[in-house]
Amino acid sequence: MLASEKTHRGGSVKINFPSLFKTPLNHYKFFFIYGNDLSVFDRIIFFLNQKLSFSLQIKSEKELLTNSCSQQSLFEDTQNKFLNLTLNVSDKILNHIDQMGEGIFIFTSEKARAQSKLVTHFSSSPLSLAIAAYASPLTTSEFDFLASDLNLPAPFQGLLFKTYQNDYMGLLATLEKIKLYGDVPDSAYTAFLESPSSEDIQSSNHPFLLRNVKKVSEILLTVNASDMIPFLRSLLRSFQTLYELMPFKQKPDSIVWQKLQTPVFFKDQPLYQAALLRWRIDEISLFLESLLKLECKIKYERITLSQVSQELLQIVK
């Protein structure tokens, strides 16, 4: 048994993060996460949400305590269980545990340590699992869980694990990209091992919005095969925002930026105001339609990067 793992009679347990992947979860109603690594907090919550398959709802401690004190309605639907997440709980929660309703509960505390009252309670109750969130590299168990719905060849799995062992978010982004492409030939997998950040991809949209053909040509030379679909989807989101702004073309000062379907932050507002002057609504509609068609061609017709670039350039000109 691992040094940081402690088991009690009656099934109550205190475990470290790597042990979570080998622990049956169906015995527990309460999960308590404590420690000092916020990225591991996120990884634990993601795993629990995926494994338990309940709708996640986030409540403050005040909301949770108020609801626990109120009488349950006879008309309340108790068939659908929820996964209730409450961040940074205090010792107050312990006085209301017995009044918690249906569902599964995840509590977190960044302040709690091994000997604190919260950890002691949740590691000694048969309905609770206490999980320590301290720095932890990617393990094979966690990798297998994250890649479980992808039929990847073993050699490529080994490369992915080695490349992203210390970059959890990079691994998630890469696995999502692989899912976007669907059935990718083995020869193309290595292209997924080196990719720009989502922020870099987002900034690559700017020349398109401004119809700067020279810059667009330069950008397209830097996009590799594994990033083309995420790149097209990023363009799609930007031009959907621009389409939403078109009614304000003649009066840009009246735009309420934070009420758009995708709010535009202050630093990008001048960019979209400039783009309004460079595009007509029919051109944007054509571009959006072309982006969707290009994604289908990449997935199902094996269109080349050169062909994708040429089609994009033709629309921007």
Beta strands, then each sheet from edge to edge (+ up, - down):
strand 1: 6-7
strand 2: 13-16
strand 3: 30-35
strand 4: 55-58
strand 5: 82-86
strand 6: 104-109
strand 7: 128-133
sheet 1: 1+ 2- 7- 3- 6- 5- 4-
end
